Amino acid sequence: AKDLIKQEMASNEPKKDIKSDQQTQSKGDNKIDQSMIDKYKALIKSSIEQHWNIPNNVDKNLTCDLLITLAPGGSVLNVTVVKTSGMPALDQSAVQAVYQASPLPVPADSSLFDNFRQISITVKPENIESGSN
């Protein structure tokens, strides 16, 4: 009878939800990963902007969406214009800037780098002087 009472009491104790703890930890890891991804995206964007030679008389509010394929170490393998700015010279100058900025800053951690094998970036000449290099 004592053994039965002990078993029943043990079965009524709250069980630690391991899955919940793993999900919480995973969410925490995702926050860290996302902040690192955001950091590297900003570094990549900055590097591209430093190499962007924008044509003269460009509307600074135009945007161009690029899909960039990277090798480990940040070397640019391919750049595709996903959404044009409507101005071919601006689009081409943005693509050239990506290639000139190669290798782009990427995380050395291979699990984080997987987020950068293909990266979508929207570039905008808003804060860049025309003709700068």
N, C-alpha and C positions, 0 to 999 in steps of 0.2 A: 504494500500500500504506500509506504514511504517513497519507494522508487517511482511509482506511478505519479505521486504528487510532485516529485522533483521534475519528472519529464514534462508534466503538464505546465508547471511554472516556467520551465525553460522554453517551452513552445510559445508561451504568452509574452516572453520578453521581447522588446522591440529589437528587430534584427537590423543590423547596419546595412544600408543599401549600397553595396559595392558599386553597382552600375551607376547610381546617382553620383557617387564620389568620382567615378571615372569621367562621367559627363561634365561635372563641375571642373575637374582638372582639365579636361579637353577644351571646355569653353575658355578657361584661363589661358591655355596654350594658344587657342585661336586668337585671343586678344593680343598676345605677344606676337604671334606670327603676323597678324594684320597690321600691327604697328610697325613691325620690321618691313613688311611689304610696302606700306605707305612711305616709310623712310626711303627705301631704295627707289621707289617710283619717283619721289621728289628729286633724289640725286640724279637719276637717269634724265628726267626732264630738264634739270639744271644743266647737265652736261650737253644735252642736245642744243639747248638755247645758247650756250656759249659758242657753239660751232655754227649757228644758223646765220647765214648771210641772206637777209630778207631783201627781196627786190624793192626798188624805190616805188613810192606812191601806192603802197598797199594799205587797204583798209585794215586797221589794227584789230578790228573786232572779228575778222574771219577766223575760222578754226579749221583744222585738218586732223582727221582721225587716222592714226597709223597703227598697223599691226607689225610688231617687230619680233623676229625670231632670233634667239640668242643661243650661242654655244656656251658651255661652262667656261667661266673666266670672263664672260661678258662680250665676246666677239660677236659682232652683228653678222648673221647669216643671210637675213633677208628683211626687206622693209616693203610693206604693201600699203598703199593708200586705200583705206576702208571707206572713208567719207571725204570727198573732195571739198576744198574750200570754195570751189567755183573758179579759182584762178590757178591754172596749170603751173605757172611760174612759181607761185608760192608753194604749191604741193611739192614740186620737184626740189625746191630749195630745202624744204623740211626733210625730205628723204635723204638728200645729200648731207644734211647736218647730222643725221643719225649715223650714216656711214663714217663721216669724219670724226664723230665722237667715239667711235669704236676703239678699244673695248669699253663698254658701258659699265658703270659700277653695279655689281651684283653681289649677293651674299656668297661667302665661301662655303657655307653650310649647304650640302647638296639637297637636303630635304627642303630648305627654304628656296634654293635656286629653282627647284621644280616649278615654282610659281612664276618664274621669269623666262622659262623656255619660249613662251609666246606671251607678249605683253602688249596690251592696247593702251595707247596714249593719245590724248588730244592735245595738240600744240596750237598756240595762239601767239601771234607776233605782238600782242598788246604792249608788253613791257620791254621790247627789244628794239634797239635803234636800227633803222634801215641801214643796210650795207655794213653792219658790224660783223666781226668775225670772232 
